[in-house]
Amino acid sequence: MKVKVTQMLKINREVFVRCKSYLAKLGRPSSIIGIDIGASSVKAAQIVETLGGWSLHKITYAEIPSVEEKDRPPAVVRTLKEALCGMDTQKAKIVSVVSCPKTCTRNLITPLIPRQELAEAVHWEAKNSIPFPLEEAVLDFAVTGEVADKGGKKLRIMLAASPKETVENLLSVFSQCGLKAASLIPVSEAMRSLLAGSKQYAVPAGRHGEETVAVVEMGAAMTELNIYRQARLVFSRKLSVASRNITEALRSTLLSEQGKVDLSLEEAERVKKTCGLPEVESEERIDGKISMNQVLSLIRPEVEQLVGDIEGSLDFYREESIGGKVDKILLFGGGAALKGLAAFLKSELGVEVSVGDAFGTAKILAAAGVSDGRGSHLFNLAVGAAMHGAESANFTDEENINLLPLELKQETKRFIEKVSLEAVATALVVITFLFYAGMRIQWGVSEKKLEAAGREYQSLLSQFSEYQMKILMAEARQKSPHWQEVLKELSHVVADRMYLVELNAEDDKLSLKGVIRGGGDAEVILSQFMLTLERGLFKNVKLVTSKKKEKETESSEFEILCEAE
């Protein structure tokens, strides 16, 4: 008998552990889409929550057509719609990278002051830290820790800023695609989230977590260098050479024995992808127009300028950090694929350089489409944005960077605080049913029937995951997780022979319908249940109806009205 009781308790404990886990996930998105709209292409990455954590579900890449500047916005809208085709955007959390030549991230040190005063202090510091007028900026900041300074403690602040025009243009594109962004983040934040879970951010033996990594994101129109120490941003700077500069260098007019040579944009792109940075001198001609030596002579000045920019940044970081050393450099973006670039940078800078892998952060599902021939270095910002969306659920507003305008940020927060009552009711009914089913196991049940009941519970748990997928997710309140507390209270006070079949809520008023199984003491059980509710989170508890259940004379139905405090 002791063995049977132990098995019964073990089954019920497992049921409640699973149910508690599902309740904790109420309000969390089951899918997050990270978006990177660059100068020449749109990349999107969708991650979904699985048993093993967040997994990469799908990636897409779509090129933006070459059009005049006035025609670019509608072209971007069409390309974004193409990139998101096949993704359920309505039920997903959307996180996008926002970037332009003026978008920046800065590290600040401020006195240890209250949050209310901190915002004013950060805005004052921002006047001297961002490269454009403060009134034209969308700002946000996060407290990243404390530092000791001259015997006292101060706050370490990460400040992010982007021109209002850049943010508004991005939001306009989303609006035309029927999207609502939950968060806009700078390049540095997307890369930080990517590095936080990347296998490439491995600590060498004997370094004890002190590795410093420089990330060069080389896009078509912009290149940005960010330095991370222990996955924390310590330095950020825009560089002067982007992938498009190398393409344009190849279009320079050449005079040779064969006459004048002019490459079109398409020809220059093809030569760049085919030859890259030639390692050996050769007179071999490409497409009968330009030799390898000529390619080298045209693009080498741009690459040497890139080396100078990176070297200057590393020197500046070394001085600021009093001897800080960068252990490795990772290359991302379209420019990272330039043949010979990593080897050239390594030889010139004396630092390990490699092309980054954006897919080392999450488990990759079979349908993700990562084997279409495109390098993972192209998707670093999209994957990083998606991972930031997953990561941000574990932090407070003070620890998150979000460059959404204030009014949209507040609207998003109100939506998050609107916990779905349908989800609450479904979870409560299922949990109560599982609890009741567990308590039905009688002391005299044979070993065989007990094992069968255990299998039934496992089947119910499997079915419960289907309920979870149908729940409209919304993040729980940060300050007062009201309905989660209500659920927790109800699950504690439901009597042994009682189970709830329906819960309706409007504002703070609740209607509870349930059944009490057993003999003639149903009224006593019901009275004790109502008294217990009054002593807890509820008030004005009133009995609406109580009657024998049809066709089950040993069961009673009841309905109670109450208010949650």
Backbone torsions as a table, in degrees:
resi	resn	phi	psi	omega
1	MET	NA	-37.2	179.0
2	LYS	-61.8	-38.2	178.8
3	VAL	-64.8	-40.5	-178.7
4	LYS	-65.6	-42.3	178.9
5	VAL	-63.1	-40.9	179.2
6	THR	-61.9	-43.1	179.4
7	GLN	-64.8	-40.6	179.4
8	MET	-60.8	-46.7	-179.8
9	LEU	-64.7	-36.9	179.5
10	LYS	-63.1	-42.3	179.9
11	ILE	-63.8	-46.9	-179.1
12	ASN	-64.7	-37.3	178.2
13	ARG	-62.8	-42.2	179.3
14	GLU	-64.2	-40.0	178.1
15	VAL	-58.6	-47.5	-176.1
16	PHE	-70.9	-33.8	176.4
17	VAL	-62.2	-44.4	179.0
18	ARG	-63.8	-44.7	-178.1
19	CYS	-63.9	-40.1	177.9
20	LYS	-61.6	-39.2	179.1
21	SER	-63.1	-42.4	179.7
22	TYR	-67.3	-39.5	178.1
23	LEU	-62.3	-37.0	179.3
24	ALA	-63.3	-24.7	-177.4
25	LYS	-90.6	-4.7	177.6
26	LEU	-58.1	128.9	179.4
27	GLY	93.9	-10.1	177.8
28	ARG	-89.4	138.4	179.0
29	PRO	-68.9	141.8	177.9
30	SER	-87.6	-9.5	-178.4
31	SER	-145.3	138.1	177.5
32	ILE	-130.4	133.4	179.3
33	ILE	-114.6	121.7	175.1
34	GLY	-98.7	135.0	-174.9
35	ILE	-125.0	135.8	176.5
36	ASP	-129.3	107.1	177.5
37	ILE	-99.3	105.4	-178.8
38	GLY	-95.8	-169.4	-178.8
39	ALA	-73.2	-29.0	-175.1
40	SER	-124.5	-6.9	-177.0
41	SER	-157.0	163.7	175.2
42	VAL	-118.7	129.5	176.5
43	LYS	-119.2	139.4	177.8
44	ALA	-134.8	143.4	178.3
45	ALA	-135.8	128.1	179.1
46	GLN	-111.7	128.0	175.4
47	ILE	-115.8	148.2	179.5
48	VAL	-128.5	153.5	180.0
49	GLU	-87.6	123.8	177.7
50	THR	-121.3	-179.8	-178.5
51	LEU	-60.0	-31.1	-178.6
52	GLY	-91.3	13.0	-177.2
53	GLY	107.0	-155.6	-178.0
54	TRP	-82.2	133.7	-178.4
55	SER	-124.7	146.4	179.2
56	LEU	-77.3	113.2	-174.2
57	HIS	-92.2	-38.8	-177.2
58	LYS	-160.6	142.3	171.2
59	ILE	-127.7	146.6	177.7
60	THR	-139.8	152.0	-179.4
61	TYR	-137.6	129.6	178.7
62	ALA	-139.7	131.0	-179.4
63	GLU	-83.7	137.6	176.6
64	ILE	-82.2	126.8	-179.0
65	PRO	-59.7	147.9	176.3
66	SER	-76.8	109.4	-178.5
67	VAL	-134.5	170.9	174.9
68	GLU	-67.6	157.1	-173.8
69	GLU	-57.6	-37.0	-178.5
70	LYS	-68.2	-23.4	-180.0
71	ASP	-97.0	1.6	-176.6
72	ARG	-66.9	-46.3	-177.7
73	PRO	-52.5	-51.4	178.6
74	PRO	-64.3	-30.9	177.9
75	ALA	-66.8	-38.0	178.2
76	VAL	-66.6	-40.9	178.6
77	VAL	-59.8	-46.9	179.8
78	ARG	-62.9	-40.3	-178.6
79	THR	-68.2	-39.4	178.7
80	LEU	-64.4	-42.0	177.3
81	LYS	-61.0	-39.0	177.7
82	GLU	-64.2	-42.4	-178.2
83	ALA	-66.7	-32.3	-176.6
84	LEU	-91.5	0.6	-179.7
85	CYS	-60.1	129.0	-179.9
86	GLY	92.9	-5.0	176.5
87	MET	-104.0	137.8	177.7
88	ASP	-81.0	90.0	-174.9
89	THR	-77.8	-21.4	-175.4
90	GLN	-71.4	-31.4	-178.4
91	LYS	-103.2	6.0	-176.8
92	ALA	-103.3	154.2	171.1
93	LYS	-85.2	127.4	-176.2
94	ILE	-103.0	122.5	175.9
95	VAL	-125.3	127.3	-176.2
96	SER	-125.2	148.9	172.3
97	VAL	-83.3	135.4	174.7
98	VAL	-115.8	129.4	-175.4
99	SER	-154.0	142.3	171.9
100	CYS	-158.9	173.7	-178.6
101	PRO	-56.7	-23.9	-177.8
102	LYS	-98.2	-15.9	177.5
103	THR	-61.6	131.9	-173.9
104	CYS	-148.4	163.8	174.5
105	THR	-130.9	135.0	-178.5
106	ARG	-133.2	147.9	173.3
107	ASN	-98.6	131.0	-179.8
108	LEU	-125.1	155.3	172.7
109	ILE	-120.5	124.1	-178.7
110	THR	-127.5	161.0	175.8
111	PRO	-61.1	159.4	178.7
112	LEU	-79.2	91.7	-175.0
113	ILE	-127.2	162.8	179.9
114	PRO	-60.0	156.0	-177.7
115	ARG	-56.6	-39.2	-177.9
116	GLN	-61.7	-39.0	-179.8
117	GLU	-82.2	-22.6	-176.2
118	LEU	-64.6	-40.5	-179.1
119	ALA	-58.8	-42.1	179.4
120	GLU	-66.8	-39.6	179.6
121	ALA	-65.2	-39.9	180.0
122	VAL	-66.8	-41.9	178.0
123	HIS	-62.2	-36.6	178.1
124	TRP	-65.1	-44.1	178.3
125	GLU	-66.3	-32.2	-177.0
126	ALA	-63.8	-26.9	-179.3
127	LYS	-58.5	-33.7	-178.2
128	ASN	-100.2	3.3	-173.3
129	SER	-113.0	-22.6	-177.3
130	ILE	-107.1	149.8	-171.6
131	PRO	-86.8	25.3	176.9
132	PHE	-156.4	164.2	-174.1
133	PRO	-58.5	141.7	-176.8
134	LEU	-62.5	-35.4	-178.1
135	GLU	-69.5	-14.2	178.9
136	GLU	-99.9	10.1	-171.3
137	ALA	-112.6	149.4	163.8
138	VAL	-101.9	123.0	-175.0
139	LEU	-117.6	152.0	166.2
140	ASP	-155.5	157.7	179.8
141	PHE	-146.0	160.4	178.8
142	ALA	-136.8	141.9	174.9
143	VAL	-83.0	118.0	-175.6
144	THR	-103.7	-1.4	177.7
145	GLY	149.9	-172.9	178.3
146	GLU	-118.9	149.5	177.5
147	VAL	-131.2	151.3	175.5
148	ALA	-88.8	127.8	-177.7
149	ASP	-139.8	113.8	178.2
150	LYS	53.0	47.1	174.9
151	GLY	84.8	-8.8	179.8
152	GLY	-124.9	167.5	179.7
153	LYS	-93.1	141.4	174.9
154	LYS	-134.0	165.8	-178.4
155	LEU	-94.1	138.8	172.5
156	ARG	-96.1	122.3	-175.0
157	ILE	-118.5	137.3	169.9
158	MET	-107.0	120.8	-178.7
159	LEU	-106.7	133.5	176.0
160	ALA	-123.1	141.2	-178.8
161	ALA	-145.8	144.4	175.8
162	SER	-146.9	145.8	178.1
163	PRO	-58.4	140.4	178.0
164	LYS	-55.2	-38.8	-178.7
165	GLU	-60.8	-41.6	179.3
166	THR	-63.3	-44.8	180.0
167	VAL	-64.7	-44.8	-178.9
168	GLU	-64.5	-39.3	177.6
169	ASN	-63.1	-40.9	179.2
170	LEU	-66.0	-43.3	179.2
171	LEU	-65.9	-32.5	177.0
172	SER	-64.5	-40.8	176.7
173	VAL	-62.1	-44.2	179.3
174	PHE	-62.6	-42.3	-179.4
175	SER	-60.7	-42.4	179.5
176	GLN	-68.5	-18.4	176.5
177	CYS	-97.1	3.5	-179.4
178	GLY	72.7	29.1	-176.9
179	LEU	-111.1	149.0	171.6
180	LYS	-122.1	115.0	-178.9
181	ALA	-77.4	134.5	175.4
182	ALA	-84.4	-26.5	-176.0
183	SER	-158.5	141.0	171.9
184	LEU	-118.3	127.3	-175.6
185	ILE	-130.1	152.2	177.1
186	PRO	-76.2	168.3	-179.9
187	VAL	-55.4	-42.8	-176.4
188	SER	-60.8	-35.5	179.8
189	GLU	-73.2	-39.4	177.3
190	ALA	-62.0	-42.6	179.9
191	MET	-68.4	-34.9	178.5
192	ARG	-63.2	-44.1	178.9
193	SER	-65.0	-37.2	178.6
194	LEU	-65.2	-45.7	-178.2
195	LEU	-66.7	-31.3	-175.5
196	ALA	-58.0	-30.4	-179.9
197	GLY	-117.0	11.4	-174.3
198	SER	-84.6	141.8	176.2
199	LYS	-68.3	-22.0	-179.2
200	GLN	-75.7	-11.0	176.7
201	TYR	-95.7	53.8	-179.0
202	ALA	-89.3	142.0	-178.0
203	VAL	-90.2	123.9	178.6
204	PRO	-62.3	153.0	179.4
205	ALA	-58.3	132.9	176.5
206	GLY	88.0	-4.6	-178.1
207	ARG	-92.1	-16.8	175.4
208	HIS	56.0	47.5	174.0
209	GLY	76.1	18.1	-175.1
210	GLU	-99.7	10.0	-173.8
211	GLU	-65.7	141.1	177.8
212	THR	-116.8	127.8	-175.5
213	VAL	-120.2	132.7	172.8
214	ALA	-102.5	131.4	-179.7
215	VAL	-114.0	123.1	176.5
216	VAL	-106.7	110.0	177.1
217	GLU	-96.3	103.3	-173.8
218	MET	-105.8	95.4	179.7
219	GLY	-91.3	-173.1	-178.6
220	ALA	-67.0	-42.5	-174.7
221	ALA	-110.3	-18.8	-176.8
222	MET	-139.9	148.6	172.3
223	THR	-126.8	133.4	-178.4
224	GLU	-129.2	136.4	177.3
225	LEU	-112.1	127.5	176.7
226	ASN	-127.9	136.3	179.4
227	ILE	-111.8	131.2	-178.2
228	TYR	-122.1	133.6	174.8
229	ARG	-119.9	120.0	-174.0
230	GLN	53.8	44.1	178.2
231	ALA	62.1	22.3	175.5
232	ARG	-118.6	131.8	-178.0
233	LEU	-65.5	127.6	179.1
234	VAL	-122.1	-12.6	-178.5
235	PHE	-160.9	140.5	179.4
236	SER	-145.5	136.8	-178.6
237	ARG	-157.6	141.7	171.2
238	LYS	-81.9	140.4	178.4
239	LEU	-106.4	160.3	-170.4
240	SER	-87.1	-13.3	-175.8
241	VAL	-113.7	123.7	176.2
242	ALA	-118.3	176.2	-176.9
243	SER	-61.0	-35.6	-178.7
244	ARG	-67.1	-30.2	177.7
245	ASN	-62.7	-36.5	178.4
246	ILE	-69.4	-39.6	177.0
247	THR	-61.9	-45.5	-179.5
248	GLU	-65.1	-33.3	177.6
249	ALA	-62.0	-36.0	179.8
250	LEU	-71.2	-15.1	179.7
251	ARG	-91.2	1.6	177.9
252	SER	-64.1	146.0	-178.7
253	THR	-71.3	132.7	178.4
254	LEU	-116.8	137.8	173.5
255	LEU	-110.3	125.4	-179.2
256	SER	-142.0	-175.6	178.8
257	GLU	-62.1	-25.6	179.3
258	GLN	-85.7	1.4	179.8
259	GLY	103.6	-164.4	-178.1
260	LYS	-78.6	136.6	-179.6
261	VAL	-119.2	122.2	174.9
262	ASP	-127.1	124.2	178.0
263	LEU	-96.9	138.7	173.0
264	SER	-73.8	171.1	179.6
265	LEU	-60.5	-42.7	-179.9
266	GLU	-65.5	-41.5	179.2
267	GLU	-66.1	-40.3	179.7
268	ALA	-63.8	-41.2	178.3
269	GLU	-63.4	-41.3	-179.3
270	ARG	-65.8	-42.0	178.6
271	VAL	-64.5	-40.6	-179.7
272	LYS	-61.8	-43.5	-178.5
273	LYS	-72.4	-33.6	-176.9
274	THR	-77.1	-46.7	-172.9
275	CYS	-94.8	-39.3	-173.8
276	GLY	64.0	-137.2	178.2
277	LEU	-102.0	97.5	-175.3
278	PRO	-55.9	135.0	-179.3
279	GLU	-89.6	-22.3	-179.3
280	VAL	-128.0	152.3	177.9
281	GLU	-76.3	138.7	-179.8
282	SER	-158.9	143.9	176.9
283	GLU	-93.2	5.6	179.5
284	GLU	-60.6	132.9	-175.4
285	ARG	-99.2	145.4	178.9
286	ILE	-103.7	125.2	-177.6
287	ASP	56.3	21.8	178.6
288	GLY	69.8	12.6	-175.0
289	LYS	-113.6	-46.8	-170.7
290	ILE	-134.6	138.1	-177.4
291	SER	-88.7	164.4	178.3
292	MET	-61.5	-38.4	178.7
293	ASN	-62.3	-40.1	179.3
294	GLN	-67.6	-38.8	176.1
295	VAL	-58.7	-46.3	-178.6
296	LEU	-62.7	-43.0	-178.0
297	SER	-66.5	-29.2	-178.6
298	LEU	-80.0	-41.3	-173.5
299	ILE	-94.7	-16.9	-177.6
300	ARG	-58.9	-41.8	178.2
301	PRO	-58.0	-38.0	179.7
302	GLU	-67.6	-43.2	-179.1
303	VAL	-67.3	-37.4	177.8
304	GLU	-67.3	-33.6	175.1
305	GLN	-65.2	-39.5	176.8
306	LEU	-61.8	-43.2	177.1
307	VAL	-59.4	-44.1	180.0
308	GLY	-62.3	-41.0	178.6
309	ASP	-62.7	-46.2	-178.9
310	ILE	-65.3	-43.8	-179.2
311	GLU	-61.7	-43.4	178.4
312	GLY	-62.4	-38.4	179.0
313	SER	-66.5	-43.1	179.5
314	LEU	-64.7	-38.5	177.9
315	ASP	-64.8	-42.5	-179.7
316	PHE	-63.8	-43.0	178.2
317	TYR	-62.5	-39.5	-179.3
318	ARG	-62.0	-40.8	179.9
319	GLU	-70.0	-42.9	-178.2
320	GLU	-66.1	-36.5	-177.2
321	SER	-94.1	8.0	179.4
322	ILE	55.7	65.5	175.2
323	GLY	94.1	10.4	179.3
324	GLY	-61.3	140.2	-175.1
325	LYS	-123.6	134.7	175.8
326	VAL	-86.7	127.0	-175.6
327	ASP	-87.0	-31.5	179.4
328	LYS	-155.8	158.6	177.1
329	ILE	-121.8	130.3	176.3
330	LEU	-109.7	134.2	179.0
331	LEU	-103.5	130.8	176.6
332	PHE	-132.0	170.0	179.7
333	GLY	89.7	173.6	-177.8
334	GLY	-60.4	-36.0	-179.2
335	GLY	-67.6	-18.7	-179.3
336	ALA	-65.3	-22.1	-176.4
337	ALA	-83.0	-2.0	-179.9
338	LEU	-59.9	119.5	-177.0
339	LYS	-58.0	133.1	176.5
340	GLY	82.5	-6.9	-176.2
341	LEU	-67.2	-47.5	-178.0
342	ALA	-59.9	-44.1	-179.7
343	ALA	-65.3	-39.5	179.7
344	PHE	-64.7	-45.6	179.5
345	LEU	-62.8	-39.9	-179.8
346	LYS	-62.6	-43.2	-178.9
347	SER	-69.0	-34.1	-177.7
348	GLU	-81.3	-35.2	-174.2
349	LEU	-97.1	-18.8	-178.5
350	GLY	69.9	27.9	179.4
351	VAL	-128.5	146.5	176.6
352	GLU	-61.6	129.1	-179.0
353	VAL	-129.8	132.8	177.8
354	SER	-148.7	159.8	176.5
355	VAL	-78.9	131.4	-175.4
356	GLY	-74.0	160.9	178.6
357	ASP	-120.2	110.6	-178.3
358	ALA	-80.1	-11.1	-175.8
359	PHE	-97.3	9.3	-179.8
360	GLY	-86.6	0.9	-175.2
361	THR	-87.1	-42.6	-173.7
362	ALA	-124.1	158.5	173.4
363	LYS	-64.2	139.2	-176.3
364	ILE	-102.7	121.9	177.5
365	LEU	-79.9	158.1	-173.9
366	ALA	-61.0	-32.3	-175.9
367	ALA	-88.9	8.2	-173.8
368	ALA	-66.4	-28.5	179.0
369	GLY	81.5	30.9	-178.6
370	VAL	-82.7	-4.8	-177.3
371	SER	-103.5	28.1	-178.7
372	ASP	-87.3	7.0	176.5
373	GLY	98.2	-10.8	-179.7
374	ARG	-86.4	138.2	-178.0
375	GLY	-69.8	145.7	-178.8
376	SER	-65.6	-20.7	-179.2
377	HIS	-64.0	-16.4	178.9
378	LEU	-76.4	-23.2	-169.8
379	PHE	-105.0	15.8	-175.7
380	ASN	-60.2	-43.0	-176.8
381	LEU	-73.9	-37.7	178.4
382	ALA	-65.8	-47.6	178.5
383	VAL	-65.3	-41.8	178.8
384	GLY	-61.9	-39.2	178.3
385	ALA	-64.4	-42.5	178.9
386	ALA	-63.5	-44.0	179.6
387	MET	-65.7	-32.7	176.2
388	HIS	-63.9	-39.1	177.7
389	GLY	-61.9	-38.1	177.9
390	ALA	-71.7	-40.6	-177.1
391	GLU	-68.8	-36.2	-173.4
392	SER	-67.1	-20.4	179.0
393	ALA	-65.0	-19.1	-177.8
394	ASN	-94.0	1.2	-175.8
395	PHE	-124.4	160.7	177.3
396	THR	-84.2	172.5	178.1
397	ASP	-59.0	-33.9	-178.5
398	GLU	-67.2	-20.3	-176.6
399	GLU	-102.9	-0.8	-177.1
400	ASN	-112.5	143.7	172.0
401	ILE	-100.3	128.6	177.7
402	ASN	-147.7	115.1	-176.5
403	LEU	-93.4	20.5	168.7
404	LEU	-64.5	143.9	173.6
405	PRO	-57.5	152.0	-173.0
406	LEU	-54.7	-43.8	-176.7
407	GLU	-64.5	-38.0	178.5
408	LEU	-73.0	-33.3	177.6
409	LYS	-64.0	-41.1	178.9
410	GLN	-67.8	-37.9	177.6
411	GLU	-63.2	-42.4	177.6
412	THR	-63.3	-39.8	180.0
413	LYS	-64.6	-40.3	178.1
414	ARG	-63.1	-38.3	178.4
415	PHE	-65.0	-41.2	-179.8
416	ILE	-63.6	-38.1	-177.3
417	GLU	-74.7	-13.8	179.6
418	LYS	-83.0	83.5	-177.6
419	VAL	-68.6	135.7	-177.8
420	SER	-69.5	117.7	178.4
421	LEU	-69.4	-29.2	175.9
422	GLU	-61.0	-40.9	179.1
423	ALA	-66.8	-42.4	-179.8
424	VAL	-62.0	-47.1	-178.5
425	ALA	-62.5	-44.8	-179.6
426	THR	-60.9	-46.2	-178.9
427	ALA	-64.2	-41.4	-178.8
428	LEU	-63.6	-46.0	-179.1
429	VAL	-62.3	-43.6	-179.3
430	VAL	-64.5	-45.2	-179.1
431	ILE	-62.3	-44.5	-179.8
432	THR	-62.4	-41.0	179.2
433	PHE	-63.0	-43.6	179.7
434	LEU	-64.3	-38.3	179.1
435	PHE	-64.3	-46.5	179.9
436	TYR	-62.2	-43.1	179.9
437	ALA	-61.2	-36.3	179.0
438	GLY	-67.5	-40.6	-177.5
439	MET	-72.8	-15.2	179.3
440	ARG	-69.9	-16.2	-178.9
441	ILE	-64.9	118.0	-176.3
442	GLN	-88.5	158.5	-177.2
443	TRP	-63.7	-32.2	-174.0
444	GLY	-93.6	12.3	-178.8
445	VAL	-67.5	139.1	179.9
446	SER	-70.9	162.6	-178.8
447	GLU	-59.2	-37.8	-177.2
448	LYS	-66.1	-44.0	-180.0
449	LYS	-69.1	-32.6	177.9
450	LEU	-64.1	-41.5	178.1
451	GLU	-65.3	-38.6	178.2
452	ALA	-63.5	-40.1	178.0
453	ALA	-63.6	-37.8	177.2
454	GLY	-60.8	-41.6	178.2
455	ARG	-66.4	-34.9	178.0
456	GLU	-63.0	-41.2	178.2
457	TYR	-62.2	-42.4	179.8
458	GLN	-61.8	-38.0	178.5
459	SER	-65.1	-41.8	179.2
460	LEU	-64.0	-38.8	178.3
461	LEU	-63.1	-38.1	178.1
462	SER	-64.5	-42.0	179.1
463	GLN	-66.7	-31.3	-178.1
464	PHE	-62.5	-30.9	179.4
465	SER	-64.1	-26.0	177.4
466	GLU	-69.9	-35.8	175.1
467	TYR	-60.3	-41.2	-177.0
468	GLN	-59.7	-41.5	-176.6
469	MET	-66.6	-22.9	-177.9
470	LYS	-90.4	-7.9	-175.0
471	ILE	-74.9	134.4	172.7
472	LEU	-75.4	112.4	-172.7
473	MET	-81.7	138.1	172.7
474	ALA	-149.9	136.5	-173.6
475	GLU	-67.7	140.9	-179.1
476	ALA	-64.2	151.7	179.7
477	ARG	-58.6	136.6	179.1
478	GLN	-75.3	-39.3	-174.0
479	LYS	-88.8	-38.1	-176.5
480	SER	-145.4	91.1	-178.6
481	PRO	-72.5	72.4	-166.6
482	HIS	-58.1	-60.4	-173.3
483	TRP	-69.8	-28.2	176.2
484	GLN	-64.5	-38.2	177.5
485	GLU	-67.6	-39.1	177.9
486	VAL	-60.0	-47.1	178.7
487	LEU	-59.1	-45.2	-177.3
488	LYS	-62.2	-41.7	-179.6
489	GLU	-64.0	-45.8	-179.6
490	LEU	-61.3	-42.4	-177.9
491	SER	-64.1	-22.6	-179.0
492	HIS	-85.4	-27.9	-170.7
493	VAL	-103.3	-8.4	178.5
494	VAL	-64.1	128.2	-176.8
495	ALA	-70.5	167.1	-174.4
496	ASP	-60.3	-44.5	-174.8
497	ARG	-95.9	15.9	-176.7
498	MET	-114.9	142.3	169.9
499	TYR	-142.9	146.3	-179.3
500	LEU	-91.3	138.9	-179.9
501	VAL	-113.1	-15.8	-177.7
502	GLU	-156.7	140.4	175.5
503	LEU	-134.3	124.2	175.5
504	ASN	-122.3	139.2	-177.4
505	ALA	-138.0	139.8	173.7
506	GLU	-141.7	119.1	-170.5
507	ASP	56.5	-121.1	180.0
508	ASP	-103.2	7.9	-178.6
509	LYS	-95.3	133.6	-178.0
510	LEU	-122.7	143.4	171.7
511	SER	-117.1	120.8	-178.7
512	LEU	-112.6	126.0	174.8
513	LYS	-117.7	136.4	-177.7
514	GLY	-157.0	-176.6	-176.8
515	VAL	-133.1	139.7	172.9
516	ILE	-116.1	120.7	-179.9
517	ARG	-94.1	147.7	174.8
518	GLY	124.0	-162.2	-172.2
519	GLY	-81.2	-147.2	-170.4
520	GLY	-82.3	3.4	180.0
521	ASP	-93.4	20.7	-178.8
522	ALA	-60.5	-37.8	-179.0
523	GLU	-65.8	-36.9	178.5
524	VAL	-64.8	-45.5	179.1
525	ILE	-61.1	-42.0	-179.1
526	LEU	-65.6	-41.7	179.4
527	SER	-63.2	-43.6	178.9
528	GLN	-63.6	-38.1	178.4
529	PHE	-62.1	-42.8	-179.3
530	MET	-68.0	-39.3	177.9
531	LEU	-64.4	-39.3	178.9
532	THR	-64.2	-38.9	177.3
533	LEU	-61.3	-43.4	-178.8
534	GLU	-62.4	-34.0	-177.9
535	ARG	-77.1	-15.1	-176.4
536	GLY	-98.7	-127.1	-174.8
537	LEU	-89.3	6.6	-171.7
538	PHE	-117.7	156.6	177.2
539	LYS	-142.5	166.6	-179.9
540	ASN	51.9	47.3	-179.5
541	VAL	-76.7	121.4	-177.2
542	LYS	-129.6	140.3	176.2
543	LEU	-88.5	122.9	179.7
544	VAL	-89.7	-53.2	179.6
545	THR	-143.0	154.1	173.1
546	SER	-154.2	118.0	-176.1
547	LYS	-152.5	161.7	176.5
548	LYS	-66.9	141.0	-179.7
549	LYS	-77.3	134.4	179.7
550	GLU	-59.6	137.0	177.7
551	LYS	68.8	-2.4	176.7
552	GLU	-136.3	82.4	-173.1
553	THR	-64.8	-18.2	-179.9
554	GLU	-89.2	3.2	179.9
555	SER	-119.8	147.6	179.0
556	SER	-122.1	140.7	175.3
557	GLU	-101.7	148.9	179.1
558	PHE	-147.8	159.1	172.8
559	GLU	-137.1	132.4	-178.0
560	ILE	-125.5	138.0	171.7
561	LEU	-108.3	138.9	177.9
562	CYS	-156.9	172.6	177.7
563	GLU	-122.9	139.0	177.4
564	ALA	-89.3	130.7	-179.6
565	GLU	-76.2	NA	NA
